[in-house]
Amino acid sequence: MLKKPETLFVLGYMLLPLFALLSAIVGLTMILGGNKIMGIIVLVVITQVFAFGAFFALRARKTALLQGPDTGE
């Protein structure tokens, strides 16, 4: 299922960037609210995990599209 270009499109262009944006907002509000250590951890670690996940999903989608249709189902 994670090798289908349609699924990787949804992950790479929609869900993971949205989660990265939301976690960045949460991290910034935590920093501004006074919880600086956890806010920095959320901002640096969690946001980057979602951002790099989107990048790798798009790379996997590109390779799946270049391989052509998969007839192994």
PDB file of N, CA, C and O in Angstrom, chain B, residues numbered from 101:
ATOM      1  N   MET B 101       0.824  -1.193   0.000  1.00  0.00           N
ATOM      2  CA  MET B 101       0.000   0.000   0.000  1.00  0.00           C
ATOM      3  C   MET B 101       0.867   1.255   0.000  1.00  0.00           C
ATOM      4  O   MET B 101       0.515   2.245  -0.641  1.00  0.00           O
ATOM      5  N   LEU B 102       1.981   1.230   0.701  1.00  0.00           N
ATOM      6  CA  LEU B 102       2.842   2.408   0.728  1.00  0.00           C
ATOM      7  C   LEU B 102       3.727   2.523  -0.504  1.00  0.00           C
ATOM      8  O   LEU B 102       4.556   3.428  -0.588  1.00  0.00           O
ATOM      9  N   LYS B 103       3.562   1.626  -1.450  1.00  0.00           N
ATOM     10  CA  LYS B 103       4.325   1.725  -2.686  1.00  0.00           C
ATOM     11  C   LYS B 103       3.494   2.260  -3.842  1.00  0.00           C
ATOM     12  O   LYS B 103       4.003   2.426  -4.950  1.00  0.00           O
ATOM     13  N   LYS B 104       2.212   2.530  -3.587  1.00  0.00           N
ATOM     14  CA  LYS B 104       1.357   3.088  -4.628  1.00  0.00           C
ATOM     15  C   LYS B 104       1.644   4.578  -4.769  1.00  0.00           C
ATOM     16  O   LYS B 104       1.785   5.275  -3.764  1.00  0.00           O
ATOM     17  N   PRO B 105       1.733   5.075  -5.999  1.00  0.00           N
ATOM     18  CA  PRO B 105       1.981   6.512  -6.185  1.00  0.00           C
ATOM     19  C   PRO B 105       0.878   7.396  -5.625  1.00  0.00           C
ATOM     20  O   PRO B 105       1.142   8.514  -5.182  1.00  0.00           O
ATOM     21  N   GLU B 106      -0.363   6.902  -5.641  1.00  0.00           N
ATOM     22  CA  GLU B 106      -1.462   7.708  -5.116  1.00  0.00           C
ATOM     23  C   GLU B 106      -1.337   7.906  -3.607  1.00  0.00           C
ATOM     24  O   GLU B 106      -1.567   9.004  -3.101  1.00  0.00           O
ATOM     25  N   THR B 107      -0.978   6.853  -2.898  1.00  0.00           N
ATOM     26  CA  THR B 107      -0.798   6.950  -1.448  1.00  0.00           C
ATOM     27  C   THR B 107       0.378   7.837  -1.113  1.00  0.00           C
ATOM     28  O   THR B 107       0.303   8.651  -0.193  1.00  0.00           O
ATOM     29  N   LEU B 108       1.463   7.687  -1.848  1.00  0.00           N
ATOM     30  CA  LEU B 108       2.646   8.510  -1.608  1.00  0.00           C
ATOM     31  C   LEU B 108       2.380   9.969  -1.955  1.00  0.00           C
ATOM     32  O   LEU B 108       2.960  10.864  -1.340  1.00  0.00           O
ATOM     33  N   PHE B 109       1.509  10.224  -2.936  1.00  0.00           N
ATOM     34  CA  PHE B 109       1.116  11.593  -3.258  1.00  0.00           C
ATOM     35  C   PHE B 109       0.393  12.243  -2.087  1.00  0.00           C
ATOM     36  O   PHE B 109       0.691  13.377  -1.711  1.00  0.00           O
ATOM     37  N   VAL B 110      -0.558  11.513  -1.516  1.00  0.00           N
ATOM     38  CA  VAL B 110      -1.313  12.050  -0.380  1.00  0.00           C
ATOM     39  C   VAL B 110      -0.394  12.288   0.811  1.00  0.00           C
ATOM     40  O   VAL B 110      -0.507  13.309   1.489  1.00  0.00           O
ATOM     41  N   LEU B 111       0.513  11.353   1.070  1.00  0.00           N
ATOM     42  CA  LEU B 111       1.438  11.524   2.180  1.00  0.00           C
ATOM     43  C   LEU B 111       2.415  12.670   1.942  1.00  0.00           C
ATOM     44  O   LEU B 111       2.631  13.499   2.826  1.00  0.00           O
ATOM     45  N   GLY B 112       3.003  12.718   0.753  1.00  0.00           N
ATOM     46  CA  GLY B 112       4.063  13.681   0.480  1.00  0.00           C
ATOM     47  C   GLY B 112       3.605  15.097   0.251  1.00  0.00           C
ATOM     48  O   GLY B 112       4.304  16.044   0.611  1.00  0.00           O
ATOM     49  N   TYR B 113       2.434  15.259  -0.346  1.00  0.00           N
ATOM     50  CA  TYR B 113       1.978  16.604  -0.668  1.00  0.00           C
ATOM     51  C   TYR B 113       0.909  17.140   0.283  1.00  0.00           C
ATOM     52  O   TYR B 113       0.685  18.349   0.336  1.00  0.00           O
ATOM     53  N   MET B 114       0.246  16.256   1.037  1.00  0.00           N
ATOM     54  CA  MET B 114      -0.868  16.727   1.856  1.00  0.00           C
ATOM     55  C   MET B 114      -0.665  16.480   3.349  1.00  0.00           C
ATOM     56  O   MET B 114      -0.595  17.434   4.124  1.00  0.00           O
ATOM     57  N   LEU B 115      -0.571  15.230   3.760  1.00  0.00           N
ATOM     58  CA  LEU B 115      -0.614  14.914   5.181  1.00  0.00           C
ATOM     59  C   LEU B 115       0.657  15.304   5.932  1.00  0.00           C
ATOM     60  O   LEU B 115       0.589  16.024   6.928  1.00  0.00           O
ATOM     61  N   LEU B 116       1.797  14.843   5.472  1.00  0.00           N
ATOM     62  CA  LEU B 116       3.027  15.116   6.215  1.00  0.00           C
ATOM     63  C   LEU B 116       3.392  16.599   6.249  1.00  0.00           C
ATOM     64  O   LEU B 116       3.837  17.067   7.297  1.00  0.00           O
ATOM     65  N   PRO B 117       3.232  17.368   5.167  1.00  0.00           N
ATOM     66  CA  PRO B 117       3.465  18.816   5.303  1.00  0.00           C
ATOM     67  C   PRO B 117       2.465  19.498   6.231  1.00  0.00           C
ATOM     68  O   PRO B 117       2.823  20.443   6.933  1.00  0.00           O
ATOM     69  N   LEU B 118       1.223  19.035   6.245  1.00  0.00           N
ATOM     70  CA  LEU B 118       0.237  19.593   7.166  1.00  0.00           C
ATOM     71  C   LEU B 118       0.626  19.304   8.614  1.00  0.00           C
ATOM     72  O   LEU B 118       0.534  20.182   9.472  1.00  0.00           O
ATOM     73  N   PHE B 119       1.059  18.078   8.882  1.00  0.00           N
ATOM     74  CA  PHE B 119       1.504  17.736  10.232  1.00  0.00           C
ATOM     75  C   PHE B 119       2.750  18.522  10.624  1.00  0.00           C
ATOM     76  O   PHE B 119       2.899  18.901  11.786  1.00  0.00           O
ATOM     77  N   ALA B 120       3.644  18.771   9.672  1.00  0.00           N
ATOM     78  CA  ALA B 120       4.825  19.584   9.967  1.00  0.00           C
ATOM     79  C   ALA B 120       4.428  21.012  10.319  1.00  0.00           C
ATOM     80  O   ALA B 120       4.974  21.606  11.248  1.00  0.00           O
ATOM     81  N   LEU B 121       3.481  21.553   9.577  1.00  0.00           N
ATOM     82  CA  LEU B 121       3.011  22.910   9.874  1.00  0.00           C
ATOM     83  C   LEU B 121       2.337  22.976  11.235  1.00  0.00           C
ATOM     84  O   LEU B 121       2.588  23.901  12.007  1.00  0.00           O
ATOM     85  N   LEU B 122       1.491  22.009  11.535  1.00  0.00           N
ATOM     86  CA  LEU B 122       0.803  21.992  12.819  1.00  0.00           C
ATOM     87  C   LEU B 122       1.767  21.802  13.984  1.00  0.00           C
ATOM     88  O   LEU B 122       1.607  22.432  15.029  1.00  0.00           O
ATOM     89  N   SER B 123       2.766  20.937  13.813  1.00  0.00           N
ATOM     90  CA  SER B 123       3.725  20.753  14.901  1.00  0.00           C
ATOM     91  C   SER B 123       4.610  21.986  15.064  1.00  0.00           C
ATOM     92  O   SER B 123       5.042  22.282  16.178  1.00  0.00           O
ATOM     93  N   ALA B 124       4.889  22.706  13.989  1.00  0.00           N
ATOM     94  CA  ALA B 124       5.643  23.954  14.116  1.00  0.00           C
ATOM     95  C   ALA B 124       4.829  24.996  14.882  1.00  0.00           C
ATOM     96  O   ALA B 124       5.374  25.736  15.701  1.00  0.00           O
ATOM     97  N   ILE B 125       3.542  25.048  14.618  1.00  0.00           N
ATOM     98  CA  ILE B 125       2.676  25.985  15.345  1.00  0.00           C
ATOM     99  C   ILE B 125       2.608  25.612  16.821  1.00  0.00           C
ATOM    100  O   ILE B 125       2.672  26.482  17.689  1.00  0.00           O
ATOM    101  N   VAL B 126       2.480  24.313  17.106  1.00  0.00           N
ATOM    102  CA  VAL B 126       2.437  23.855  18.493  1.00  0.00           C
ATOM    103  C   VAL B 126       3.748  24.162  19.200  1.00  0.00           C
ATOM    104  O   VAL B 126       3.745  24.611  20.346  1.00  0.00           O
ATOM    105  N   GLY B 127       4.878  23.922  18.518  1.00  0.00           N
ATOM    106  CA  GLY B 127       6.175  24.211  19.118  1.00  0.00           C
ATOM    107  C   GLY B 127       6.365  25.686  19.412  1.00  0.00           C
ATOM    108  O   GLY B 127       6.892  26.049  20.464  1.00  0.00           O
ATOM    109  N   LEU B 128       5.942  26.536  18.493  1.00  0.00           N
ATOM    110  CA  LEU B 128       6.076  27.975  18.719  1.00  0.00           C
ATOM    111  C   LEU B 128       5.172  28.469  19.835  1.00  0.00           C
ATOM    112  O   LEU B 128       5.572  29.331  20.618  1.00  0.00           O
ATOM    113  N   THR B 129       3.957  27.936  19.919  1.00  0.00           N
ATOM    114  CA  THR B 129       3.087  28.352  21.015  1.00  0.00           C
ATOM    115  C   THR B 129       3.595  27.840  22.355  1.00  0.00           C
ATOM    116  O   THR B 129       3.403  28.490  23.382  1.00  0.00           O
ATOM    117  N   MET B 130       4.239  26.684  22.350  1.00  0.00           N
ATOM    118  CA  MET B 130       4.836  26.191  23.594  1.00  0.00           C
ATOM    119  C   MET B 130       5.989  27.082  24.037  1.00  0.00           C
ATOM    120  O   MET B 130       6.139  27.361  25.226  1.00  0.00           O
ATOM    121  N   ILE B 131       6.797  27.527  23.089  1.00  0.00           N
ATOM    122  CA  ILE B 131       7.910  28.420  23.419  1.00  0.00           C
ATOM    123  C   ILE B 131       7.381  29.751  23.938  1.00  0.00           C
ATOM    124  O   ILE B 131       7.870  30.269  24.942  1.00  0.00           O
ATOM    125  N   LEU B 132       6.391  30.299  23.259  1.00  0.00           N
ATOM    126  CA  LEU B 132       5.835  31.580  23.681  1.00  0.00           C
ATOM    127  C   LEU B 132       5.049  31.464  24.987  1.00  0.00           C
ATOM    128  O   LEU B 132       4.911  32.443  25.720  1.00  0.00           O
ATOM    129  N   GLY B 133       4.536  30.269  25.276  1.00  0.00           N
ATOM    130  CA  GLY B 133       3.789  30.064  26.501  1.00  0.00           C
ATOM    131  C   GLY B 133       4.650  29.806  27.719  1.00  0.00           C
ATOM    132  O   GLY B 133       4.135  29.750  28.836  1.00  0.00           O
ATOM    133  N   GLY B 134       5.950  29.648  27.530  1.00  0.00           N
ATOM    134  CA  GLY B 134       6.833  29.474  28.668  1.00  0.00           C
ATOM    135  C   GLY B 134       7.472  28.104  28.781  1.00  0.00           C
ATOM    136  O   GLY B 134       8.420  27.939  29.549  1.00  0.00           O
ATOM    137  N   ASN B 135       6.994  27.125  28.051  1.00  0.00           N
ATOM    138  CA  ASN B 135       7.574  25.788  28.096  1.00  0.00           C
ATOM    139  C   ASN B 135       8.636  25.682  27.003  1.00  0.00           C
ATOM    140  O   ASN B 135       8.413  25.059  25.965  1.00  0.00           O
ATOM    141  N   LYS B 136       9.791  26.298  27.248  1.00  0.00           N
ATOM    142  CA  LYS B 136      10.782  26.481  26.183  1.00  0.00           C
ATOM    143  C   LYS B 136      11.483  25.187  25.771  1.00  0.00           C
ATOM    144  O   LYS B 136      11.706  24.967  24.581  1.00  0.00           O
ATOM    145  N   ILE B 137      11.829  24.341  26.714  1.00  0.00           N
ATOM    146  CA  ILE B 137      12.581  23.136  26.378  1.00  0.00           C
ATOM    147  C   ILE B 137      11.737  22.193  25.514  1.00  0.00           C
ATOM    148  O   ILE B 137      12.194  21.731  24.469  1.00  0.00           O
ATOM    149  N   MET B 138      10.512  21.910  25.951  1.00  0.00           N
ATOM    150  CA  MET B 138       9.650  21.031  25.158  1.00  0.00           C
ATOM    151  C   MET B 138       9.250  21.677  23.834  1.00  0.00           C
ATOM    152  O   MET B 138       9.089  20.980  22.833  1.00  0.00           O
ATOM    153  N   GLY B 139       9.091  22.980  23.819  1.00  0.00           N
ATOM    154  CA  GLY B 139       8.767  23.667  22.575  1.00  0.00           C
ATOM    155  C   GLY B 139       9.884  23.561  21.554  1.00  0.00           C
ATOM    156  O   GLY B 139       9.636  23.370  20.363  1.00  0.00           O
ATOM    157  N   ILE B 140      11.125  23.688  22.032  1.00  0.00           N
ATOM    158  CA  ILE B 140      12.265  23.555  21.120  1.00  0.00           C
ATOM    159  C   ILE B 140      12.378  22.128  20.618  1.00  0.00           C
ATOM    160  O   ILE B 140      12.697  21.905  19.450  1.00  0.00           O
ATOM    161  N   ILE B 141      12.120  21.158  21.488  1.00  0.00           N
ATOM    162  CA  ILE B 141      12.169  19.757  21.061  1.00  0.00           C
ATOM    163  C   ILE B 141      11.106  19.483  19.999  1.00  0.00           C
ATOM    164  O   ILE B 141      11.385  18.840  18.987  1.00  0.00           O
ATOM    165  N   VAL B 142       9.899  19.968  20.230  1.00  0.00           N
ATOM    166  CA  VAL B 142       8.828  19.772  19.235  1.00  0.00           C
ATOM    167  C   VAL B 142       9.186  20.484  17.938  1.00  0.00           C
ATOM    168  O   VAL B 142       9.007  19.939  16.849  1.00  0.00           O
ATOM    169  N   LEU B 143       9.690  21.696  18.065  1.00  0.00           N
ATOM    170  CA  LEU B 143       9.999  22.478  16.871  1.00  0.00           C
ATOM    171  C   LEU B 143      11.133  21.867  16.063  1.00  0.00           C
ATOM    172  O   LEU B 143      11.059  21.809  14.835  1.00  0.00           O
ATOM    173  N   VAL B 144      12.163  21.420  16.728  1.00  0.00           N
ATOM    174  CA  VAL B 144      13.337  20.911  16.011  1.00  0.00           C
ATOM    175  C   VAL B 144      13.159  19.457  15.584  1.00  0.00           C
ATOM    176  O   VAL B 144      13.449  19.114  14.438  1.00  0.00           O
ATOM    177  N   VAL B 145      12.694  18.610  16.473  1.00  0.00           N
ATOM    178  CA  VAL B 145      12.672  17.179  16.180  1.00  0.00           C
ATOM    179  C   VAL B 145      11.408  16.762  15.439  1.00  0.00           C
ATOM    180  O   VAL B 145      11.489  16.215  14.340  1.00  0.00           O
ATOM    181  N   ILE B 146      10.260  17.011  16.020  1.00  0.00           N
ATOM    182  CA  ILE B 146       9.010  16.504  15.455  1.00  0.00           C
ATOM    183  C   ILE B 146       8.698  17.147  14.107  1.00  0.00           C
ATOM    184  O   ILE B 146       8.283  16.464  13.170  1.00  0.00           O
ATOM    185  N   THR B 147       8.895  18.451  14.012  1.00  0.00           N
ATOM    186  CA  THR B 147       8.631  19.138  12.749  1.00  0.00           C
ATOM    187  C   THR B 147       9.557  18.627  11.647  1.00  0.00           C
ATOM    188  O   THR B 147       9.128  18.445  10.507  1.00  0.00           O
ATOM    189  N   GLN B 148      10.821  18.397  11.983  1.00  0.00           N
ATOM    190  CA  GLN B 148      11.763  17.918  10.977  1.00  0.00           C
ATOM    191  C   GLN B 148      11.465  16.489  10.557  1.00  0.00           C
ATOM    192  O   GLN B 148      11.697  16.126   9.404  1.00  0.00           O
ATOM    193  N   VAL B 149      10.962  15.682  11.460  1.00  0.00           N
ATOM    194  CA  VAL B 149      10.587  14.313  11.099  1.00  0.00           C
ATOM    195  C   VAL B 149       9.476  14.325  10.057  1.00  0.00           C
ATOM    196  O   VAL B 149       9.535  13.582   9.077  1.00  0.00           O
ATOM    197  N   PHE B 150       8.466  15.163  10.263  1.00  0.00           N
ATOM    198  CA  PHE B 150       7.385  15.249   9.286  1.00  0.00           C
ATOM    199  C   PHE B 150       7.870  15.845   7.962  1.00  0.00           C
ATOM    200  O   PHE B 150       7.457  15.392   6.895  1.00  0.00           O
ATOM    201  N   ALA B 151       8.734  16.845   8.022  1.00  0.00           N
ATOM    202  CA  ALA B 151       9.222  17.472   6.794  1.00  0.00           C
ATOM    203  C   ALA B 151      10.077  16.495   5.978  1.00  0.00           C
ATOM    204  O   ALA B 151       9.904  16.385   4.764  1.00  0.00           O
ATOM    205  N   PHE B 152      10.987  15.796   6.633  1.00  0.00           N
ATOM    206  CA  PHE B 152      11.811  14.835   5.908  1.00  0.00           C
ATOM    207  C   PHE B 152      11.000  13.617   5.476  1.00  0.00           C
ATOM    208  O   PHE B 152      11.313  13.002   4.457  1.00  0.00           O
ATOM    209  N   GLY B 153       9.966  13.260   6.230  1.00  0.00           N
ATOM    210  CA  GLY B 153       9.074  12.180   5.808  1.00  0.00           C
ATOM    211  C   GLY B 153       8.366  12.522   4.514  1.00  0.00           C
ATOM    212  O   GLY B 153       8.209  11.667   3.643  1.00  0.00           O
ATOM    213  N   ALA B 154       7.936  13.773   4.383  1.00  0.00           N
ATOM    214  CA  ALA B 154       7.304  14.210   3.135  1.00  0.00           C
ATOM    215  C   ALA B 154       8.301  14.166   1.986  1.00  0.00           C
ATOM    216  O   ALA B 154       7.956  13.763   0.875  1.00  0.00           O
ATOM    217  N   PHE B 155       9.524  14.575   2.249  1.00  0.00           N
ATOM    218  CA  PHE B 155      10.557  14.552   1.215  1.00  0.00           C
ATOM    219  C   PHE B 155      10.815  13.123   0.735  1.00  0.00           C
ATOM    220  O   PHE B 155      10.903  12.881  -0.469  1.00  0.00           O
ATOM    221  N   PHE B 156      10.934  12.184   1.665  1.00  0.00           N
ATOM    222  CA  PHE B 156      11.190  10.804   1.278  1.00  0.00           C
ATOM    223  C   PHE B 156       9.967  10.159   0.619  1.00  0.00           C
ATOM    224  O   PHE B 156      10.125   9.296  -0.245  1.00  0.00           O
ATOM    225  N   ALA B 157       8.769  10.553   1.004  1.00  0.00           N
ATOM    226  CA  ALA B 157       7.566  10.037   0.348  1.00  0.00           C
ATOM    227  C   ALA B 157       7.514  10.503  -1.102  1.00  0.00           C
ATOM    228  O   ALA B 157       7.119   9.745  -1.988  1.00  0.00           O
ATOM    229  N   LEU B 158       7.910  11.739  -1.344  1.00  0.00           N
ATOM    230  CA  LEU B 158       7.919  12.239  -2.721  1.00  0.00           C
ATOM    231  C   LEU B 158       8.997  11.563  -3.562  1.00  0.00           C
ATOM    232  O   LEU B 158       8.795  11.303  -4.748  1.00  0.00           O
ATOM    233  N   ARG B 159      10.140  11.280  -2.944  1.00  0.00           N
ATOM    234  CA  ARG B 159      11.181  10.547  -3.675  1.00  0.00           C
ATOM    235  C   ARG B 159      10.732   9.127  -3.994  1.00  0.00           C
ATOM    236  O   ARG B 159      10.999   8.620  -5.083  1.00  0.00           O
ATOM    237  N   ALA B 160      10.049   8.485  -3.048  1.00  0.00           N
ATOM    238  CA  ALA B 160       9.545   7.130  -3.285  1.00  0.00           C
ATOM    239  C   ALA B 160       8.458   7.147  -4.354  1.00  0.00           C
ATOM    240  O   ALA B 160       8.354   6.210  -5.146  1.00  0.00           O
ATOM    241  N   ARG B 161       7.651   8.201  -4.383  1.00  0.00           N
ATOM    242  CA  ARG B 161       6.620   8.322  -5.413  1.00  0.00           C
ATOM    243  C   ARG B 161       7.256   8.467  -6.791  1.00  0.00           C
ATOM    244  O   ARG B 161       6.784   7.883  -7.767  1.00  0.00           O
ATOM    245  N   LYS B 162       8.322   9.242  -6.862  1.00  0.00           N
ATOM    246  CA  LYS B 162       8.999   9.432  -8.141  1.00  0.00           C
ATOM    247  C   LYS B 162       9.567   8.117  -8.657  1.00  0.00           C
ATOM    248  O   LYS B 162       9.431   7.810  -9.841  1.00  0.00           O
ATOM    249  N   THR B 163      10.196   7.346  -7.794  1.00  0.00           N
ATOM    250  CA  THR B 163      10.743   6.057  -8.236  1.00  0.00           C
ATOM    251  C   THR B 163       9.620   5.079  -8.586  1.00  0.00           C
ATOM    252  O   THR B 163       9.768   4.274  -9.505  1.00  0.00           O
ATOM    253  N   ALA B 164       8.505   5.143  -7.866  1.00  0.00           N
ATOM    254  CA  ALA B 164       7.383   4.249  -8.187  1.00  0.00           C
ATOM    255  C   ALA B 164       6.771   4.614  -9.542  1.00  0.00           C
ATOM    256  O   ALA B 164       6.347   3.731 -10.288  1.00  0.00           O
ATOM    257  N   LEU B 165       6.724   5.909  -9.859  1.00  0.00           N
ATOM    258  CA  LEU B 165       6.202   6.307 -11.163  1.00  0.00           C
ATOM    259  C   LEU B 165       7.156   5.962 -12.297  1.00  0.00           C
ATOM    260  O   LEU B 165       6.724   5.640 -13.404  1.00  0.00           O
ATOM    261  N   LEU B 166       8.450   6.030 -12.021  1.00  0.00           N
ATOM    262  CA  LEU B 166       9.413   5.708 -13.064  1.00  0.00           C
ATOM    263  C   LEU B 166       9.487   4.216 -13.351  1.00  0.00           C
ATOM    264  O   LEU B 166       9.850   3.816 -14.457  1.00  0.00           O
ATOM    265  N   GLN B 167       9.143   3.383 -12.360  1.00  0.00           N
ATOM    266  CA  GLN B 167       9.166   1.939 -12.566  1.00  0.00           C
ATOM    267  C   GLN B 167       7.996   1.466 -13.414  1.00  0.00           C
ATOM    268  O   GLN B 167       8.066   0.402 -14.029  1.00  0.00           O
ATOM    269  N   GLY B 168       6.943   2.231 -13.450  1.00  0.00           N
ATOM    270  CA  GLY B 168       5.786   1.840 -14.219  1.00  0.00           C
ATOM    271  C   GLY B 168       4.764   1.126 -13.351  1.00  0.00           C
ATOM    272  O   GLY B 168       4.947   1.006 -12.140  1.00  0.00           O
ATOM    273  N   PRO B 169       3.695   0.655 -13.962  1.00  0.00           N
ATOM    274  CA  PRO B 169       2.639   0.002 -13.180  1.00  0.00           C
ATOM    275  C   PRO B 169       3.118  -1.315 -12.589  1.00  0.00           C
ATOM    276  O   PRO B 169       3.813  -2.093 -13.242  1.00  0.00           O
ATOM    277  N   ASP B 170       2.733  -1.546 -11.340  1.00  0.00           N
ATOM    278  CA  ASP B 170       3.113  -2.769 -10.645  1.00  0.00           C
ATOM    279  C   ASP B 170       2.031  -3.815 -10.869  1.00  0.00           C
ATOM    280  O   ASP B 170       0.873  -3.591 -10.519  1.00  0.00           O
ATOM    281  N   THR B 171       2.398  -4.962 -11.452  1.00  0.00           N
ATOM    282  CA  THR B 171       1.414  -6.010 -11.743  1.00  0.00           C
ATOM    283  C   THR B 171       1.497  -7.132 -10.722  1.00  0.00           C
ATOM    284  O   THR B 171       0.954  -8.209 -10.964  1.00  0.00           O
ATOM    285  N   GLY B 172       2.150  -6.921  -9.596  1.00  0.00           N
ATOM    286  CA  GLY B 172       2.342  -7.977  -8.616  1.00  0.00           C
ATOM    287  C   GLY B 172       1.256  -8.094  -7.572  1.00  0.00           C
ATOM    288  O   GLY B 172       1.458  -8.778  -6.569  1.00  0.00           O
ATOM    289  N   GLU B 173       0.102  -7.452  -7.763  1.00  0.00           N
ATOM    290  CA  GLU B 173      -0.949  -7.502  -6.746  1.00  0.00           C
ATOM    291  C   GLU B 173      -1.748  -8.746  -6.832  1.00  0.00           C
ATOM    292  O   GLU B 173      -2.673  -8.942  -6.044  1.00  0.00           O
TER     293      GLU B 173
END
